[in-house]
Amino acid sequence: MYLENKTSLEIEMSQTASQGHQGRSSLRSPKAVAGNFGELCLLEGISERLDTQKLQQSAGQCVIHTEGFVPIRQEDGFRKNFSAVNILRGKTNSANLTERSPLLRFSQDDSITYMTLHDPSFVGGEEPWNNGSLDVERRYRLGSEVTSLSLSHSSSSEKYDPLDNLNLSFRFTSNVKCCFKVSKTATIFAFVVLCSLFFSMYPDRDNPWRMLAVSSTESFSMNVTDFRDNALLKLQVAGPFAGGMIDLTTQEYILIQVEQTEQPGQRRRRTQQVTHNWTIPLHAERSDQIVETKTFEMLNSDPIAITIQAFLQDNEVVPLSMTHQPLYVSVETQVAIAGIILAGVYVLIIFEIVHRTLAAMLGSLAALAALSIIGNRPSLVTVVEWIDYETLALLFGMMVLVAIFSETGFFDYCAVKAYQLARGRVWPMIIILCLIAAILSAFLDNVTTMMLFTPVTIRLCEVLNLDPRHVLIAEVIFTNIGGAATAVGDPPNVIIVSNQDLRREGIDFASFTGYMFLGICLVLFTSFPFLRMLYWNKKLYNKESIEIVELKHEILVWRQTAQRINPASREETAVKCLLMQKVLNLESLLRNMMKTFQRQISQEDKNWEQNIQELQKKHRITDKVLLVKCVSVLGVVIFMFFLNSFVPSIHLDLGWIAILGALWLLVLADIQDFEIILHRVEWATLLFFAGLFVLMEALAQLQLIDYIGEQTALLIKAVPEDQRLAIAIILVMWVSALASSLIDNIPFTATMIPVLINLSQDADVNLPVKPLIFALAMGACLGGNGTLIGASANVVCAGIAEQHGYGFSFMEFFKLGFPMMIMTCMIGMCYLLATHIGLGWNM
């Protein structure tokens, strides 16, 4: 490990061939072999400033020593052939090496210190190293992963080698991939720099708030003069507002009138006037300030008159504050920009160009740059306020709880019990898991349900040699379906039930849950046959034995561990080399197992009783004391979740309950190594949600969600009156489902509620509000199954599965989730039409 520092680096390889292996050792020159295996970058990085080094074979080991020392002696009885490929494979025939032999040793021999690197696990006869193009290419890539430094090639000519063509094809493939990677990185970097420049060119909006007061006898007026052509006026008013729509005959409200007059000129001979009226209801007992925002289209740069009047039942004074801001892009242009940004984010996620967390962050940056260009750049404080910290706190707290819970062996125990309950049959077990997940998600948050179920499902599939990805996708689909059944199962339902205007219309917790529960039960039981049909040609079992599957998973874990090591020192570089050597050793063992393996599986395990006995001996509760602590804390947390929905005197949100529960369990479990728990937290998932919240709010600022709501209302108004209710239910249902599969359903639901209330109170439309609200709830909840980022539970499940080595892509989820979304929405639409059109349940 202690190598002499020089100014340049040159690694030479020498091979000592015995008479019995003369043919193979002379097959390729050292240069050619190095070229085929990433130029033997495995051993690079031990030191960055070495002069000349040689690799020789002594006692079946790879010895590193510096130029200038005396040659290393070969010990008696261990004169073996040296093969450059054996360095990558870790093969050795030395009988003195046992499974307890270290991977890294430092030996002192006379005047030199050398490092030995050998394989402690795989001892046996050598096998041909040319095992096909796939094997060689894999090792070529693996050698490149360890370091980016390459060996210098000799310019001397060589004799023709048949493997040169194979080497050339690998180099061509590698060059294409390298060019694609460089071009992708350069394009994204240029895009980030461009957005950063646009974002930095415009200052934060600093519009001072103007304090004012109005009453039934006194109004307020002001003129806005500094205005540009073809601009929009964004008006923000804060006051004791009630929110929602109003009844002008019984409720107090204020009326804001925005008026602009265009004087006659060269282009226009007549005077043109535009007037906008904005009505905001007042809350008689509210003391805090509620901010309402609306955008108005103006004609030109002429002055704008703003008048505020109050319509009160007495002579009280209403305190208000107001600010205005010009926007320099039309609504249609803003919506187009928002659509392009959203499409770009989906392209990055669908084709896996970058990680979905980075895709959300890039989309947020692009949306913020667009807001800056149109003159609506938010401040850092405003952007931070856009993040829903209650959701992030809920995720973080439950991640800590599950991380400690997994140390007890409870998930393995539950997996064996589920296998026993299904009597060894796969599909009954999957149906049981999906049904339990749907029932729990009806009373718990979907995210909490999946965080509890995902580790159990993964361990169960590992025990039964099933592919966890298909089972997890089925579970999360039914979790989203079950969450729509009650008023507390999904965030859109909570928003609907919490709305005061809807409560006055008779949509409370009991009526909402009673109606949705019947429809979701119908959707749930019709979904199981359709799910079985979707999985008809899918192989739920792994194609290899459980030993091969576990070995592949172990290889993946070792590889990820090596990639996470930052070679900042010589010791860390050496450890990374040894981890990659471990990967190569395991891959060699995997090839041997694949050659001798004959797959023998059946859909029904006839020896399930014997297997259960073996599984029960192998998978037991490992820490019963910790299990009691975890079950107690988790039971209290879930009980508090229930009380939070029904008891208003408990002033704790879901995020606070999860954080407090995690703190309780950390104290009871007496966690000393806190880093282990933090490593199990899905930080990438938390960052993805933070970026997604900023992205969705920025798209809302670009008028995308408001535009969807307004266009939906216009389409409903254009339908004939005798068919208007049926068309309105269908339209609201499918628009909500498709929009919720593409954007976050929480801001969409919050935006659509006042649109639908206003539509129901329009005398020209004459529609009841209940069918529209139920269609909104059904579409917003079931639409989350359409894409991977359509619901929070989908992202959480994918993140946990990726941490365990079973991540699934956007398209893998889309192939199963989108057909299920279409089918469930069809059943939900039929239920809505049958109850509201056929039976007339509109009151």
C-alpha positions in Angstrom: 0.0 0.0 0.0 3.0 2.3 0.6 4.2 2.8 -2.9 6.9 5.2 -4.0 5.7 8.5 -5.5 6.9 9.5 -9.0 5.9 11.9 -11.6 4.3 9.6 -14.2 2.3 6.4 -14.1 3.1 3.4 -16.2 1.9 -0.1 -15.4 3.5 -3.0 -17.1 2.3 -6.6 -17.0 4.4 -9.6 -17.3 3.1 -13.2 -17.6 5.1 -16.2 -16.5 3.6 -19.2 -18.4 4.2 -22.8 -17.5 4.6 -25.4 -20.2 1.1 -26.7 -19.7 -0.5 -23.4 -20.3 1.7 -22.0 -23.0 -1.1 -21.8 -25.6 -3.4 -19.6 -23.5 -0.6 -17.3 -22.2 0.6 -16.6 -25.7 -2.9 -15.9 -27.1 -2.8 -12.2 -26.5 -0.2 -9.6 -25.7 -0.5 -7.6 -22.4 -1.7 -4.6 -24.4 -4.5 -6.5 -26.1 -5.7 -8.0 -22.9 -5.7 -4.7 -21.2 -7.7 -3.1 -23.9 -10.4 -5.8 -23.6 -10.9 -5.2 -19.9 -11.1 -1.5 -19.4 -7.3 -1.4 -19.5 -7.1 -3.1 -16.1 -8.3 0.0 -14.3 -9.1 -2.3 -11.3 -5.7 -1.7 -9.8 -5.4 1.9 -10.7 -6.0 4.5 -8.0 -3.9 2.7 -5.3 -1.6 5.8 -5.8 -1.9 8.7 -8.1 1.7 9.5 -8.4 3.5 6.3 -9.1 6.4 6.0 -11.6 6.8 2.5 -13.0 5.1 -0.5 -11.6 5.1 -4.2 -12.5 2.6 -6.9 -11.9 4.0 -10.3 -11.5 2.6 -13.6 -10.3 3.9 -15.1 -7.1 2.1 -17.8 -5.2 -1.1 -17.3 -7.2 -1.2 -13.6 -6.1 -1.0 -10.2 -7.7 2.0 -8.4 -6.3 2.5 -4.7 -6.7 6.0 -3.3 -6.3 8.0 -0.3 -7.5 10.6 0.0 -10.2 14.1 -0.2 -8.9 13.7 -3.0 -6.4 15.0 -6.5 -6.9 12.6 -8.9 -8.5 10.2 -10.8 -6.3 11.1 -14.4 -5.7 8.6 -17.1 -6.6 8.2 -19.4 -3.7 8.8 -23.0 -4.1 5.8 -25.2 -5.0 3.7 -22.2 -6.2 4.9 -21.5 -9.7 1.6 -21.0 -11.4 0.7 -19.4 -14.6 -0.2 -15.7 -14.4 -3.2 -14.5 -16.4 -4.3 -10.9 -16.6 -7.9 -12.1 -16.6 -7.4 -13.8 -13.3 -6.8 -10.4 -11.8 -10.3 -9.4 -12.8 -11.8 -12.8 -11.9 -9.9 -13.2 -8.7 -9.2 -16.9 -9.6 -6.4 -18.7 -7.9 -5.4 -22.3 -7.7 -3.4 -21.9 -4.5 -4.4 -24.6 -2.1 -3.1 -22.5 0.9 -5.8 -19.9 0.4 -8.9 -20.6 2.5 -12.2 -18.7 3.0 -10.6 -17.0 6.0 -7.7 -15.6 3.9 -7.8 -11.8 3.7 -8.4 -10.0 0.5 -5.6 -7.5 1.2 -2.3 -8.3 2.8 1.0 -6.4 3.3 4.1 -8.5 3.1 7.7 -7.7 3.9 10.3 -9.5 1.8 13.9 -8.5 2.2 14.0 -4.9 1.0 10.6 -4.5 -0.6 7.1 -4.0 0.7 4.4 -5.4 -1.5 0.6 -5.7 -1.5 -1.1 -9.0 -2.3 -4.5 -9.2 -3.8 -6.1 -12.6 -4.1 -9.5 -14.3 -4.0 -10.4 -15.9 -0.7 -13.5 -17.6 -1.8 -13.3 -19.3 -5.2 -10.7 -22.0 -5.5 -10.9 -24.4 -8.4 -9.8 -25.2 -11.9 -9.5 -22.4 -14.4 -12.2 -22.0 -16.9 -11.9 -20.4 -20.4 -12.0 -16.7 -20.1 -13.6 -16.1 -23.4 -17.2 -16.9 -22.3 -18.9 -14.9 -25.0 -19.3 -11.3 -25.9 -21.7 -10.5 -23.0 -19.3 -11.7 -20.4 -16.4 -9.8 -21.8 -18.4 -6.7 -22.3 -19.6 -6.9 -18.7 -16.1 -7.1 -17.4 -15.0 -4.3 -19.7 -17.7 -2.0 -18.2 -16.8 -3.2 -14.7 -13.2 -2.3 -15.1 -14.2 1.1 -16.3 -16.4 1.7 -13.2 -13.5 1.4 -10.8 -11.6 4.4 -12.2 -11.3 6.6 -15.2 -7.5 6.3 -15.7 -6.3 4.1 -18.6 -3.0 2.5 -19.4 -0.8 3.8 -22.1 -0.8 1.7 -25.2 2.3 0.7 -27.1 2.5 1.8 -30.7 4.4 -1.3 -31.8 2.8 -3.6 -34.3 1.4 -7.0 -33.3 0.4 -10.2 -35.0 -3.2 -10.6 -36.1 -5.4 -11.8 -33.2 -9.0 -13.1 -33.8 -10.2 -11.3 -30.7 -9.2 -7.9 -32.1 -12.5 -7.7 -33.9 -14.4 -8.4 -30.7 -12.3 -5.8 -28.9 -13.0 -3.3 -31.7 -16.8 -3.8 -31.5 -16.7 -3.3 -27.8 -14.7 -0.1 -28.2 -17.2 1.1 -30.8 -20.1 0.4 -28.4 -18.3 2.1 -25.6 -17.5 5.1 -27.7 -21.2 5.5 -28.7 -22.3 5.2 -25.1 -19.6 7.7 -24.1 -20.7 10.2 -26.8 -24.3 9.9 -25.7 -23.4 10.4 -22.1 -21.2 13.4 -22.9 -23.9 15.0 -25.1 -26.6 14.4 -22.5 -24.6 15.9 -19.8 -23.6 18.9 -22.0 -27.2 19.5 -23.0 -28.6 19.4 -19.5 -25.8 21.5 -18.2 -26.3 24.1 -20.9 -30.1 24.1 -20.1 -29.3 24.6 -16.4 -26.9 27.5 -17.1 -29.5 29.1 -19.4 -32.3 28.9 -16.8 -29.9 30.2 -14.1 -29.1 33.2 -16.3 -32.7 34.0 -16.9 -33.5 33.5 -13.2 -30.7 35.9 -12.2 -31.5 38.6 -14.7 -34.8 39.6 -13.0 -35.2 40.7 -9.4 -37.6 39.3 -6.9 -41.1 40.8 -7.0 -41.1 43.5 -4.3 -44.5 45.0 -4.5 -45.4 46.7 -1.3 -48.8 46.0 0.3 -51.2 48.9 0.6 -53.3 49.1 3.8 -56.9 50.2 3.4 -60.3 50.0 5.0 -63.8 49.9 3.4 -67.3 49.9 4.8 -70.9 49.9 3.5 -70.7 53.7 3.2 -67.1 54.3 2.2 -65.3 52.7 -0.8 -61.7 52.8 -2.0 -60.4 53.8 -5.4 -56.9 54.0 -7.0 -55.3 54.4 -10.4 -52.5 52.3 -11.9 -50.5 54.2 -14.5 -47.2 52.4 -15.1 -48.5 49.6 -17.4 -47.4 48.0 -20.7 -49.2 47.0 -23.8 -50.6 43.4 -23.9 -50.0 42.9 -20.2 -51.9 41.2 -17.4 -52.8 42.8 -14.1 -52.3 40.4 -11.1 -54.2 41.6 -8.1 -53.7 40.2 -4.6 -56.1 41.2 -1.8 -55.8 40.1 1.9 -58.6 40.3 4.4 -61.0 38.3 6.6 -62.3 36.3 3.7 -64.5 33.2 3.9 -63.3 31.5 0.7 -65.4 29.7 -1.8 -68.6 31.0 -3.4 -71.2 33.1 -1.8 -74.9 33.6 -1.5 -75.4 37.3 -2.3 -78.7 37.5 -0.4 -77.5 36.4 3.0 -73.7 36.8 3.1 -71.5 39.9 3.4 -68.9 40.4 0.7 -66.7 43.0 -1.0 -66.8 43.8 -4.7 -63.6 44.7 -6.6 -64.0 46.5 -9.9 -61.1 46.8 -12.4 -61.8 49.1 -15.3 -59.7 50.4 -18.2 -60.8 52.7 -21.0 -59.0 52.9 -24.4 -59.1 56.4 -25.9 -59.8 56.7 -29.7 -56.7 57.0 -31.8 -55.2 56.0 -35.2 -56.1 52.3 -34.8 -59.5 52.7 -33.2 -62.1 55.4 -33.8 -64.4 54.5 -30.9 -63.7 54.5 -27.2 -63.4 50.9 -25.9 -63.9 50.0 -22.2 -63.2 46.8 -20.3 -64.6 46.1 -16.8 -63.9 43.1 -14.6 -65.9 42.4 -11.4 -64.4 40.3 -8.6 -66.6 39.2 -5.6 -65.0 37.9 -2.4 -67.1 36.7 0.6 -66.3 37.9 4.1 -66.2 35.9 7.3 -67.8 37.7 10.2 -65.7 36.0 12.9 -62.4 35.6 11.2 -59.5 37.7 12.5 -56.6 36.4 10.4 -55.8 37.5 6.8 -56.6 35.3 3.8 -54.9 36.2 0.5 -56.9 35.9 -2.6 -55.3 36.3 -6.1 -56.8 36.9 -9.5 -55.4 37.9 -12.9 -57.1 40.3 -15.3 -56.5 40.9 -19.0 -56.0 44.5 -20.0 -56.3 46.3 -23.3 -53.2 48.6 -23.5 -51.0 50.8 -21.4 -53.7 53.3 -20.5 -54.4 53.9 -16.7 -56.4 51.3 -14.8 -59.0 52.2 -12.2 -59.4 49.9 -9.2 -62.5 50.3 -7.0 -63.3 48.3 -3.8 -66.8 48.4 -2.3 -68.1 46.5 0.8 -71.7 45.1 1.1 -72.3 44.7 4.8 -75.3 44.3 7.1 -74.1 47.0 9.4 -71.7 49.9 9.4 -68.6 48.0 10.5 -65.2 48.7 8.8 -63.4 45.9 7.0 -59.5 46.1 7.1 -57.8 45.1 3.8 -54.4 45.1 2.2 -53.8 45.0 -1.5 -50.9 44.8 -4.0 -50.8 44.7 -7.8 -48.3 43.4 -10.3 -48.1 43.6 -14.1 -47.4 40.4 -16.0 -46.0 40.6 -19.5 -47.1 37.3 -21.1 -50.7 36.3 -21.9 -52.5 33.5 -20.2 -52.3 31.3 -23.2 -48.6 31.7 -23.5 -48.1 31.0 -19.8 -50.2 27.8 -20.2 -48.1 26.7 -23.2 -44.9 27.3 -21.3 -46.2 25.3 -18.4 -47.2 22.5 -20.7 -43.8 22.3 -22.3 -42.1 22.2 -18.9 -44.4 19.5 -17.7 -43.8 17.5 -20.9 -40.1 17.9 -20.5 -40.1 16.6 -17.0 -42.1 13.5 -18.1 -39.7 12.8 -20.9 -36.8 12.9 -18.5 -38.6 10.4 -16.2 -40.1 8.1 -18.8 -36.9 7.5 -20.7 -34.8 7.6 -17.5 -32.5 10.2 -18.9 -31.9 11.4 -15.3 -33.1 10.3 -11.9 -36.7 11.4 -11.2 -35.5 13.5 -8.3 -33.1 15.4 -10.6 -35.9 15.7 -13.2 -38.2 17.3 -10.6 -35.5 19.7 -9.6 -34.8 20.6 -13.3 -38.5 21.2 -13.9 -38.7 23.4 -10.9 -35.8 25.5 -12.1 -37.3 25.9 -15.5 -40.6 26.9 -14.1 -39.0 29.5 -11.8 -37.0 30.9 -14.8 -40.3 31.2 -16.7 -41.9 33.0 -13.8 -38.9 35.4 -13.8 -39.3 36.1 -17.5 -43.0 37.0 -17.2 -42.3 39.3 -14.3 -43.5 37.1 -11.5 -40.3 35.8 -9.9 -40.9 34.5 -6.4 -38.5 35.1 -3.5 -36.6 32.4 -1.8 -39.0 32.6 1.2 -42.0 32.2 -1.1 -40.5 29.1 -2.8 -39.8 27.5 0.6 -43.4 28.2 1.6 -44.6 26.2 -1.4 -43.2 23.0 0.0 -45.7 20.9 1.9 -43.7 20.2 5.1 -46.4 18.2 6.7 -46.1 15.5 3.9 -42.3 15.6 4.2 -42.5 15.2 8.0 -44.9 12.3 7.7 -42.6 10.6 5.2 -39.5 11.1 7.4 -41.1 10.0 10.6 -42.5 6.8 9.1 -39.2 6.0 7.4 -37.4 6.1 10.7 -40.1 4.0 12.3 -39.9 1.4 9.6 -36.1 1.4 9.6 -36.1 0.5 13.3 -39.0 -1.9 12.9 -37.0 -3.9 10.3 -34.4 -4.8 12.8 -36.8 -7.0 14.7 -37.3 -9.6 12.0 -41.0 -8.9 12.1 -41.2 -8.4 8.3 -39.7 -11.9 7.7 -42.2 -13.4 10.2 -45.2 -11.7 8.4 -43.9 -13.0 5.1 -43.9 -16.6 6.3 -47.4 -16.2 7.9 -48.8 -14.8 4.6 -47.3 -17.8 2.8 -48.9 -20.1 5.3 -52.3 -18.4 5.1 -52.3 -18.8 1.3 -51.4 -22.5 1.6 -48.5 -22.0 -0.8 -50.5 -20.6 -3.7 -49.2 -17.4 -5.2 -52.4 -15.7 -6.4 -54.5 -16.1 -3.3 -51.5 -14.7 -1.4 -51.3 -11.6 -3.7 -55.1 -11.0 -3.5 -54.9 -11.2 0.3 -52.0 -8.7 0.4 -53.8 -6.3 -2.0 -57.1 -6.6 0.0 -55.4 -5.8 3.3 -53.5 -2.9 1.8 -56.8 -1.5 0.3 -58.6 -1.8 3.7 -55.8 -0.2 5.7 -55.4 2.7 3.2 -59.1 3.5 3.6 -58.4 4.5 7.2 -54.7 5.4 7.1 -52.7 7.6 4.7 -51.7 5.8 1.5 -48.0 6.7 2.1 -48.1 5.1 5.6 -49.7 2.0 4.3 -47.1 1.4 1.6 -44.2 2.2 3.9 -45.5 -0.6 6.2 -46.3 -3.1 3.4 -43.4 -2.7 1.0 -40.7 -4.3 3.3 -43.0 -7.1 4.1 -43.8 -7.8 0.5 -40.2 -7.6 -0.6 -39.1 -10.1 2.1 -42.1 -12.4 1.2 -41.2 -12.4 -2.5 -37.5 -13.1 -1.6 -38.6 -16.1 0.5 -40.9 -17.5 -2.2 -38.6 -16.7 -5.1 -41.1 -14.2 -6.7 -40.3 -11.0 -8.5 -41.2 -8.3 -6.0 -41.8 -5.6 -8.6 -45.0 -7.0 -10.0 -46.4 -7.7 -6.5 -45.5 -4.2 -5.3 -47.2 -2.5 -8.3 -50.3 -4.5 -7.7 -50.3 -3.5 -4.0 -49.8 0.2 -4.6 -52.6 0.2 -7.2 -55.1 -1.2 -4.7 -53.8 1.1 -2.0 -54.8 4.1 -4.2 -58.2 2.4 -4.9 -58.9 1.8 -1.2 -57.8 5.3 -0.2 -60.8 6.7 -2.2 -63.3 4.9 -0.1 -63.3 7.2 2.9 -63.0 10.9 3.7 -59.6 10.4 5.3 -58.0 7.8 3.0 -56.7 10.2 0.3 -55.7 13.9 0.5 -58.2 15.0 -2.2 -61.0 13.6 -0.1 -59.7 15.5 3.0 -59.7 18.7 1.0 -63.3 18.1 -0.1 -64.7 17.3 3.3 -62.9 20.2 4.9 -64.5 22.8 2.6 -67.1 24.8 4.5 -69.2 25.6 1.4 -69.5 21.9 0.6 -70.5 21.1 4.1 -73.4 23.6 3.8 -74.3 21.6 0.7 -74.6 18.4 2.7 -71.2 16.8 1.9 -69.9 16.0 5.3 -67.8 13.0 6.6 -70.6 10.5 6.9 -72.4 11.3 3.6 -69.2 11.4 1.6 -67.8 8.2 3.1 -71.1 6.4 2.7 -71.5 7.2 -1.0 -67.8 6.7 -1.9 -67.5 3.4 0.0 -70.2 1.7 -2.1 -68.6 2.8 -5.3 -65.1 1.9 -4.3 -66.2 -1.5 -3.1 -67.7 -2.1 -6.6 -64.5 -0.9 -8.2 -62.3 -3.0 -5.9 -64.0 -6.4 -6.5 -64.2 -5.9 -10.2 -60.5 -5.0 -10.3 -59.2 -8.3 -9.1 -60.2 -10.3 -12.2 -58.9 -7.5 -14.4 -55.6 -7.6 -12.5 -55.3 -11.3 -13.0 -55.9 -10.8 -16.7 -53.1 -8.2 -16.9 -50.7 -10.6 -15.2 -51.8 -13.5 -17.3 -48.6 -13.8 -19.3 -46.3 -12.3 -16.7 -43.9 -14.7 -14.9 -44.3 -13.9 -11.2 -41.7 -16.4 -10.3 -38.1 -15.6 -11.0 -36.6 -17.5 -13.8 -33.7 -18.8 -11.6 -33.6 -20.6 -8.3 -33.7 -18.6 -5.1 -29.9 -19.1 -4.7 -29.3 -17.5 -8.0 -31.7 -14.6 -7.3 -30.1 -13.9 -3.9 -26.6 -14.0 -5.5 -27.7 -11.5 -8.2 -29.1 -9.3 -5.5 -25.9 -9.6 -3.5 -23.9 -8.6 -6.6 -26.0 -5.5 -7.0 -25.6 -4.5 -3.3 -21.8 -4.9 -3.5 -21.7 -2.9 -6.7 -23.8 -0.1 -5.2 -21.6 -0.1 -2.1 -18.5 0.3 -4.2 -20.0 3.1 -6.3 -20.9 5.0 -3.1 -17.2 5.1 -1.9 -15.5 8.3 -2.8 -11.8 7.5 -3.4 -10.4 10.4 -1.5 -7.5 8.5 0.1 -5.4 5.5 -0.8 -7.2 3.4 1.8 -10.6 4.2 0.4 -9.4 3.5 -3.2 -8.0 0.2 -2.2 -11.3 -0.7 -0.5 -13.2 0.3 -3.6 -10.9 -2.0 -5.7 -11.5 -4.9 -3.4 -15.3 -4.4 -3.5 -15.2 -4.5 -7.2 -13.0 -7.6 -7.0 -15.7 -9.1 -4.8 -18.3 -8.3 -7.5 -16.2 -10.1 -10.1 -15.8 -13.1 -7.9 -19.5 -13.3 -7.3 -20.2 -13.0 -11.0 -17.8 -15.9 -11.7 -19.7 -18.0 -9.2 -23.0 -16.9 -10.7 -21.9 -18.1 -14.2 -21.1 -21.5 -12.8 -24.4 -21.8 -11.1 -26.2 -20.7 -14.2 -24.6 -23.5 -16.2 -25.7 -26.3 -13.9 -29.1 -24.9 -13.0 -32.2 -26.5 -14.4 -35.3 -24.6 -13.6 -38.0 -26.6 -11.9 -40.9 -24.5 -10.6 -44.7 -24.8 -10.6 -47.5 -22.3 -10.0 -48.6 -24.2 -6.9 -46.0 -25.4 -4.5 -47.0 -29.0 -3.5 -44.5 -29.1 -0.7 -45.7 -25.9 0.9 -46.2 -27.5 4.4 -42.6 -28.7 4.4 -41.4 -25.4 3.1 -43.3 -23.5 5.8 -41.5 -25.5 8.5 -38.1 -24.7 7.0 -39.0 -21.1 6.6 -40.3 -20.8 10.2 -36.9 -22.2 11.4 -35.0 -19.7 9.2 -37.1 -16.6 9.6 -37.9 -15.8 13.2 -38.3 -12.8 15.4 -34.8 -11.8 16.2 -35.4 -9.2 18.9 -38.6 -9.6 20.8 -38.0 -6.7 23.3 -37.5 -4.3 20.4 -40.5 -5.7 18.7 -42.7 -4.9 21.7 -41.4 -1.4 21.8 -41.9 -0.9 18.0 -45.5 -2.4 18.1 -46.4 -0.2 21.0 -45.1 3.0 19.4 -46.6 2.2 16.0 -49.9 1.3 17.6 -50.0 4.7 19.4 -49.1 6.5 16.1 -51.8 4.8 14.1 -54.3 5.4 16.9 -53.4 9.1 16.8 -53.9 9.1 13.1 -57.5 8.0 13.6 -58.1 10.5 16.4 -56.8 13.3 14.3 -59.5 12.6 11.7 -62.4 12.4 14.2 -61.4 14.5 17.3 -60.9 18.2 16.5 -59.4 18.9 20.0 -56.2 17.1 19.1 -54.0 19.9 17.5 -51.5 17.6 15.9 -51.2 17.1 12.1 -50.1 13.8 10.6 -46.5 15.1 10.2 -46.2 16.0 13.9 -47.6 12.6 14.9 -45.1 10.7 12.7 -42.1 12.9 14.0 -43.1 12.4 17.6 -43.5 8.7 17.1 -40.1 8.4 15.5 -38.6 10.4 18.5 -40.3 8.1 21.0 -39.0 4.9 19.3 -35.5 6.3 19.0 -35.4 6.9 22.7 -37.0 3.5 23.6 -34.8 1.5 21.2 -31.7 3.2 22.6 -30.2 3.8 19.2 -26.4 4.4 19.5 -25.3 4.4 15.8 -27.7 7.0 14.4 -26.0 7.0 11.0 -27.4 3.5 10.3 -30.9 4.8 10.7 -30.3 7.9 8.6 -28.8 5.7 5.8 -32.2 3.9 5.5 -34.1 7.2 5.1 -35.1 7.7 1.5 -33.5 11.1 1.1 -33.9 11.0 -2.7 -37.7 10.5 -2.3 -37.9 13.4 0.1 -36.0 15.6 -2.3 -38.3 14.5 -5.1 -41.4 15.5 -3.2 -39.9 18.9 -2.3 -39.0 19.5 -6.0 -42.4 18.3 -7.1 -44.2 20.6 -4.7 -42.2 23.6 -6.1 -42.9 22.4 -9.6 -46.6 22.1 -9.2 -47.0 25.4 -7.4 -44.9 27.1 -10.1 -47.1 25.6 -12.8 -50.2 26.8 -10.9 -48.6 30.3 -10.9 -48.3 29.9 -14.7 -52.1 29.5 -14.8 -52.1 25.8 -15.9 -54.5 24.5 -13.3 -56.8 27.4 -13.5 -56.9 27.1 -17.3 -57.9 23.4 -17.1 -60.7 24.3 -14.7 -62.0 27.1 -16.8 -61.9 25.1 -20.0 -63.8 22.3 -18.3 -66.5 24.7 -17.2 -66.8 26.1 -20.7 -67.2 22.6 -22.2 -70.0 21.8 -19.7 -71.8 25.0 -20.5 -71.7 24.2 -24.2 -73.7 21.0 -23.7 -77.5 20.9 -24.1 -79.4 21.2 -20.8 -81.1 17.8 -21.0 -77.7 16.0 -21.3 -75.7 18.5 -19.3 -75.5 16.5 -16.0 -74.4 13.3 -17.6 -71.8 15.0 -19.7 -70.6 17.0 -16.7 -70.1 13.9 -14.7 -68.2 12.2 -17.5 -66.1 15.2 -18.2 -65.2 16.1 -14.6 -64.4 12.4 -14.0 -62.0 11.9 -16.8 -60.4 15.3 -16.7 -59.7 14.8 -13.0 -58.3 11.3 -13.7 -56.0 12.3 -16.5 -54.9 15.5 -14.8 -54.2 13.7 -11.5 -52.0 11.1 -13.3 -49.9 13.9 -14.7 -49.8 16.6 -12.0 -50.3 16.5 -8.3 -54.0 15.9 -7.4 -53.9 18.1 -4.3 -53.6 21.5 -6.0 -55.8 20.3 -8.8 -58.6 19.3 -6.4 -58.2 22.6 -4.5 -58.5 24.5 -7.7 -61.5 22.6 -9.1 -63.7 22.8 -6.0 -64.5 26.6 -6.4 -64.9 26.1 -10.1 -67.5 23.3 -9.6 -69.3 25.3 -6.9 -69.5 28.3 -9.1 -70.7 26.1 -12.0 -73.5 24.7 -9.8 -74.6 28.1 -8.6 -74.7 29.5 -12.2 -78.4 30.0 -13.1 -77.7 29.3 -16.8 -76.1 25.9 -16.0 -78.4 24.7 -13.2 -76.4 21.6 -12.1 -76.4 20.0 -8.6 -73.0 20.2 -6.9 -72.9 16.7 -5.3 -72.5 14.7 -8.5 -69.7 17.0 -9.7 -67.9 16.8 -6.4 -68.1 13.0 -6.2 -66.9 12.8 -9.8 -64.0 15.0 -8.9 -63.1 12.8 -5.9 -63.4 9.6 -7.8 -61.3 10.8 -10.7 -58.6 12.5 -8.6 -58.1 9.4 -6.4 -58.3 6.7 -9.1 -56.2 8.8 -11.5 -53.2 8.4 -9.3 -52.7 4.9 -10.7 -52.1 6.2 -14.2 -48.3 7.0 -13.8 -45.5 6.5 -11.4 -45.7 10.1 -10.1 -49.5 10.3 -10.1 -49.7 9.5 -6.4 -47.4 9.9 -3.5 -47.7 6.3 -2.5 -46.3 5.3 -5.9 -43.2 7.3 -5.5 -42.6 6.1 -1.9 -43.1 2.4 -2.9 -40.6 2.8 -5.9 -38.1 4.5 -3.6 -38.2 1.8 -1.0 -38.0 -0.9 -3.6 -35.0 0.7 -5.3 -33.3 0.9 -1.9 -33.7 -2.9 -1.6 -32.5 -3.5 -5.1 -35.9 -4.1 -6.8 -36.6 -0.7 -8.3 -39.1 -0.5 -11.2 -39.1 2.1 -14.0 -41.8 4.6 -15.1 -42.8 2.4 -18.0 -43.0 -0.8 -15.9 -45.5 0.9 -13.7 -47.3 2.6 -16.6 -47.9 -0.8 -18.4 -49.9 -2.0 -15.4 -51.1 1.1 -13.7 -52.6 2.9 -16.7 -54.9 0.1 -17.9 -56.0 -0.4 -14.3 -56.7 3.4 -14.1 -58.8 3.2 -17.3 -60.8 0.2 -16.1 -61.4 1.5 -12.6 -62.5 4.9 -13.9 -64.9 3.2 -16.2 -66.5 1.3 -13.3 -66.6 4.5 -11.2 -68.2 6.5 -14.0 -70.9 3.8 -14.5 -71.5 3.9 -10.7 -71.9 7.8 -10.8 -74.2 7.7 -13.8 -76.3 4.9 -12.4 -76.8 6.6 -9.0 -77.2 10.3 -10.2 -78.8 9.9 -13.6 -80.7 6.6 -13.1 -81.6 6.8 -9.5 -81.5 10.5 -9.0 -79.3 10.7 -5.9 -78.6 14.4 -6.3 -80.0 15.8 -3.1 
